[in-house]
Amino acid sequence: MERGEVTLVFDCDGFPEGVRRVEIPYSEVADRLRIVRDILGRELTMRDVRDVVVNMVNQMRREGKPLPERFDFAMYVGRDLEEAET
């Protein structure tokens, strides 16, 4: 757990530098699992979970970089996002 969020950690090969430690926030996995459940229209299995994680790692391999950092959007809560920044 890091900063109050569960993070899944894997050592994965197939990256240009060889084996890389990959950290995936559980919330990212859960978001994708909700989409998969909605598409499949059934309860998920552990194979579905594995397939989602493998897909995320493969996406990182293709992009050659880790998932984007998470940002704190608190400063935008309650603000008009269309107002010009100064």
C-alpha positions, 0 to 999 in steps of 0.5 A: 500500500502506498499513499493509502492506495493498494499497488500491485507490483510485478517483475516483468521481462520484455522491456528494452532494458530487460526486466522491469519492476512494474507498479500498477495502482489497483484502482486502475485495474478495478476501473478496467475490470468494471468495463470488462464486466459491463462488456461481458455481462457476467461476473468476472473470473480470476482469468479475467483479472489476469488477462486485464493485468497482462494487457496493462503490462503489454500496453506499457511494453508497447509504449516503452514507458510506465502508466501516466502518473496520478495527479491531484485534481483537488485544485479543480474541484468546484472551479469552472474548468473553462475559465482562462488560466492567468 
